Amino acid sequence: MTTFKEISGQLIRTLSSDPANPQEGQIWYNSTIGVLKGYRSLGGVWASGGNLGTARYNIAGSGTQTAAAAFGGFNTVTGNINSTEEYNGSTWTAGGNLGTARNGVGGCGTQTSALAFGGETTVAVTNTEEYNGTSWTGGGNLSTARYGPAAAGIQTAAVGFGGGTPGPTYLNVTEEYNGTSWTAGGNLNISRFFLGGCGTQTVALAFGGLTTGASRSNSTEEYNGTSWTTQNNLNTARYGIAGAGIQTAALGFNGDTGAGATEEYNGTSWTNSTSMSITRRTLGGAGTQASALGFGGTSPITAATEEYNDPTFATKTITTS
């Protein structure tokens, strides 16, 4: 019979307590409680973070899991929101207000160098604003007014794509921002709004959204700075999906269907991961595929924040079942 040592190159040690810093794949026998244990990856896992100060949906985000900004959105009590909140990995604190209160804003960049564009007041708008970590100032207006677009890139090299206007009209328009003004880029193959997006201005990803006839889309498209190319579909079609990461290592999470479904993209195809604890749509997203942040959303409206980490490791009891 082959022994564990012959398979793994290590013996199963007997310990009176679990090791303080186990290594991935390590197995030991805890003699105090009489069980066999191991340390392994759980894959991607969502965990609760600190709540936003203001519950809202149709919210935009930028930055990383430990240094994020959330701005704009809508609350059924106060209406359109202009407030900004900053996250430090544990709690949200107030930042500078947007010049124009609006929901369905496109957002990208970092916590201290963010970009907000488009959105809806009572109509779709073209307003662009730039954040320096303290206050917002006006930037160049979009050529096409829209709400619910997706975004990728940084404040001085951004791309905004998709979106809609009340009615609704579904848009495939792409625009690129250079820190001063917007210029036309290549159109999406599928017109849609409240889609997910991530990446950079010249290597972006678009996925999901609501398209013509109020149909939920599972379509994925990749942008090369000039044109969009259709790629493999999401496993779950949905709108109001949030995104994080880059074109070849993206995360799409939650939305109006799929009960908090999370999917990882490797540049070719999507793989299902662990769902978020709270099902919601039109939430904000920030971070990377391996270290993401999701916040706000509806329905019902929520201030909840969740943090995604992949891989996540844990000590597990080994059983025969």
C-alpha positions in Angstrom: 0.0 0.0 0.0 1.3 3.5 -0.9 1.9 5.7 2.1 1.1 9.4 2.4 4.9 10.0 2.7 5.5 8.3 -0.6 2.8 10.4 -2.3 3.6 13.8 -0.7 7.1 13.5 0.5 6.2 14.3 4.0 5.0 12.4 7.2 1.7 13.2 8.9 2.9 14.6 12.2 1.1 14.2 15.5 0.6 17.6 17.3 -1.1 18.5 20.5 -2.6 21.7 18.8 -3.0 23.0 15.3 0.1 24.7 13.9 0.2 28.5 14.1 1.3 29.0 10.5 0.4 25.9 8.4 1.4 25.6 4.8 -0.9 24.8 1.9 -1.4 21.0 1.6 0.0 20.3 5.1 -1.8 17.5 7.1 -1.4 16.7 10.8 -3.1 14.7 13.5 -4.4 16.8 16.4 -3.9 14.4 19.4 -5.8 16.6 21.9 -9.1 16.3 20.0 -8.3 13.1 18.1 -8.9 14.4 14.5 -6.9 14.5 11.3 -6.7 18.0 9.9 -5.3 19.8 6.8 -4.7 23.3 5.4 -6.1 23.9 2.0 -7.4 26.6 -0.4 -11.1 27.2 -0.4 -10.9 29.1 -3.7 -12.6 32.5 -3.8 -14.5 33.5 -0.7 -16.6 36.6 0.1 -16.6 38.1 3.7 -18.4 41.0 5.2 -16.7 44.4 5.3 -17.8 47.7 6.9 -21.1 49.2 5.8 -21.3 52.4 3.7 -22.5 55.4 5.6 -25.4 55.8 3.1 -27.3 52.9 1.6 -27.6 53.4 -2.2 -27.8 51.8 -5.6 -26.7 52.7 -9.1 -23.5 53.6 -7.4 -20.0 53.9 -8.9 -16.6 52.9 -7.5 -12.9 53.1 -8.0 -9.7 51.9 -6.4 -8.7 48.8 -4.6 -10.1 46.6 -1.8 -8.2 48.5 0.8 -8.3 52.0 -0.8 -11.6 52.4 -2.6 -13.9 55.3 -3.4 -17.8 55.1 -3.8 -19.7 58.0 -5.3 -23.1 59.0 -6.6 -26.1 56.7 -6.6 -29.7 56.8 -5.5 -31.6 56.4 -2.3 -35.4 56.1 -2.2 -35.5 58.7 0.7 -33.0 61.3 -0.4 -33.1 60.7 -4.2 -29.9 61.3 -6.2 -26.8 61.3 -4.1 -23.7 63.5 -4.5 -21.7 62.1 -1.6 -18.4 60.3 -1.8 -17.1 57.7 0.7 -13.6 56.3 1.0 -12.8 52.7 2.3 -9.6 51.8 4.1 -10.1 48.0 4.2 -12.3 48.2 7.3 -14.5 51.3 7.4 -16.0 54.0 5.1 -15.4 57.7 5.8 -16.8 60.8 4.1 -15.0 62.3 1.2 -15.7 65.4 -1.0 -19.1 65.7 -2.7 -19.7 65.4 -6.4 -20.7 68.7 -8.0 -23.8 67.1 -9.5 -25.9 64.6 -7.6 -26.7 61.7 -9.9 -27.1 57.9 -10.2 -26.0 55.4 -12.8 -22.6 57.1 -13.0 -19.6 55.6 -14.8 -16.6 55.4 -12.5 -12.9 54.3 -12.7 -9.4 55.2 -11.4 -8.1 55.1 -7.9 -9.3 56.4 -4.5 -7.2 59.6 -4.9 -7.5 60.0 -8.6 -11.0 58.9 -9.7 -13.2 59.7 -12.6 -17.0 60.0 -12.7 -19.0 60.6 -15.9 -22.5 60.5 -17.2 -25.4 59.3 -15.0 -28.9 60.5 -14.5 -30.4 63.4 -12.7 -33.9 63.6 -14.2 -32.3 63.1 -17.6 -29.1 61.4 -18.8 -26.2 63.8 -18.5 -22.8 64.3 -20.1 -21.0 65.7 -16.9 -17.5 64.5 -16.1 -15.8 65.1 -12.8 -12.3 64.3 -11.5 -11.5 63.5 -7.9 -8.1 64.2 -6.2 -8.8 62.4 -2.9 -10.4 65.6 -1.4 -12.6 67.3 -3.9 -14.2 67.0 -7.3 -13.6 69.4 -10.2 -15.2 69.5 -13.7 -13.7 67.7 -16.6 -14.6 67.6 -20.3 -18.1 66.5 -21.1 -19.0 63.3 -22.8 -20.2 63.6 -26.4 -23.2 61.3 -25.7 -25.3 61.7 -22.6 -26.0 58.4 -20.8 -26.6 56.6 -17.6 -25.5 53.1 -16.6 -22.3 52.9 -18.6 -19.3 50.7 -17.7 -15.8 52.1 -17.4 -12.1 51.0 -17.4 -8.8 52.7 -17.0 -7.5 55.6 -14.9 -8.4 59.2 -14.6 -6.1 60.4 -17.4 -6.7 57.4 -19.7 -10.2 56.1 -19.3 -12.8 54.4 -21.6 -16.5 54.5 -21.1 -18.8 52.2 -23.0 -22.5 51.3 -23.3 -25.2 53.0 -21.2 -28.7 54.2 -22.0 -31.1 57.1 -21.9 -34.6 57.2 -20.4 -37.1 55.5 -22.6 -35.0 53.5 -22.7 -32.5 53.7 -25.5 -29.7 51.2 -25.4 -26.3 52.5 -26.5 -23.2 50.8 -27.9 -21.2 54.1 -27.9 -17.6 54.0 -26.6 -15.6 57.1 -25.7 -12.0 57.6 -24.5 -10.8 60.2 -22.1 -7.3 61.7 -22.0 -7.7 63.7 -18.8 -9.1 66.7 -20.7 -11.6 65.6 -23.3 -13.5 62.6 -24.7 -13.1 61.2 -28.2 -14.9 58.5 -30.1 -13.8 54.9 -29.8 -15.0 51.7 -31.5 -18.6 50.8 -30.8 -19.7 47.7 -28.8 -21.2 44.9 -30.8 -24.2 44.8 -28.5 -25.9 47.9 -27.2 -26.6 47.7 -23.4 -26.6 49.5 -20.1 -25.9 48.6 -16.5 -23.2 46.2 -17.8 -19.9 45.3 -16.1 -16.5 46.5 -17.1 -12.9 46.5 -16.1 -9.3 46.8 -17.4 -7.5 49.7 -19.1 -8.3 52.1 -21.8 -6.6 49.9 -24.5 -7.3 46.5 -22.9 -10.8 46.6 -21.6 -13.6 44.0 -20.9 -17.4 44.4 -21.1 -19.9 41.8 -19.9 -23.5 41.4 -19.1 -26.0 44.2 -19.1 -29.6 44.9 -20.2 -30.1 45.1 -24.0 -32.8 45.8 -26.6 -36.2 44.4 -25.6 -35.1 44.5 -21.9 -33.2 41.2 -22.4 -30.5 40.2 -20.0 -27.2 39.7 -21.8 -24.4 37.2 -21.1 -22.2 38.6 -23.8 -18.6 39.3 -23.3 -16.5 41.7 -25.4 -12.8 42.6 -25.3 -11.5 46.0 -26.4 -8.0 46.6 -27.9 -8.2 50.4 -28.0 -9.8 50.4 -31.4 -12.5 47.8 -31.7 -14.5 45.3 -29.6 -14.3 41.5 -30.2 -16.9 39.0 -29.0 -15.6 36.4 -26.6 -17.1 33.5 -24.5 -20.3 34.3 -22.6 -20.9 34.7 -18.9 -22.5 31.6 -17.4 -25.3 33.7 -16.0 -27.0 36.5 -18.1 -27.7 39.5 -15.9 -27.7 43.3 -15.6 -26.6 45.5 -12.8 -23.4 43.4 -12.6 -20.2 44.8 -11.0 -16.7 44.2 -12.2 -13.1 44.2 -11.0 -9.7 43.3 -12.4 -8.2 43.3 -15.8 -9.1 41.9 -19.2 -7.2 38.6 -18.7 -8.1 38.2 -15.0 -11.5 39.7 -14.4 -14.2 39.3 -11.8 -18.0 39.7 -12.5 -20.3 39.6 -9.5 -23.9 39.8 -8.5 -26.6 41.4 -10.7 -30.4 40.9 -11.0 -30.2 37.2 -11.5 -28.0 34.3 -10.3 -28.4 34.8 -6.5 -25.2 36.7 -6.0 -23.3 34.7 -8.6 -19.6 35.4 -9.0 -17.6 34.5 -12.1 -13.9 34.7 -12.8 -12.6 35.3 -16.4 -9.1 34.2 -17.5 -9.0 35.9 -20.9 -10.8 33.1 -22.6 -13.7 31.8 -20.5 -15.8 32.4 -17.3 -15.7 30.0 -14.3 -18.2 30.1 -11.5 -16.9 31.0 -8.0 -18.5 31.5 -4.6 -21.6 33.7 -4.6 -21.9 36.9 -2.6 -23.8 36.7 0.7 -26.3 39.4 -0.3 -28.0 39.2 -3.7 -28.2 42.7 -5.2 -28.0 44.6 -8.5 -26.4 47.9 -9.6 -23.8 47.7 -6.8 -20.3 49.3 -6.9 -17.2 47.3 -7.5 -13.4 47.9 -7.1 -10.1 46.0 -6.9 -8.7 43.0 -8.7 -9.9 39.4 -9.4 -8.0 38.1 -6.4 -8.9 41.0 -4.1 -12.2 42.7 -4.9 -14.7 44.9 -3.2 -18.5 45.0 -3.7 -20.7 47.6 -2.0 -24.2 49.1 -2.0 -26.9 48.0 -4.5 -30.6 46.9 -4.4 -33.1 45.2 -4.0 -33.7 46.0 -1.3 -31.4 48.9 -1.0 -28.4 48.2 1.1 -25.2 49.7 2.6 -23.5 46.3 2.9 -19.9 45.8 1.8 -18.3 42.5 0.9 -14.7 41.6 0.3 -13.5 38.8 -2.1 -10.2 37.0 -1.8 -9.0 34.2 -4.0 -7.4 32.0 -2.9 -8.6 31.9 0.7 -7.0 29.3 3.0 -8.4 27.5 6.0 -7.8 24.6 8.3 -10.3 21.8 7.7 -11.0 18.5 9.5 -10.4 15.5 7.2 -13.2 13.0 7.2 -14.0 9.8 5.3 -17.2 11.3 3.8 
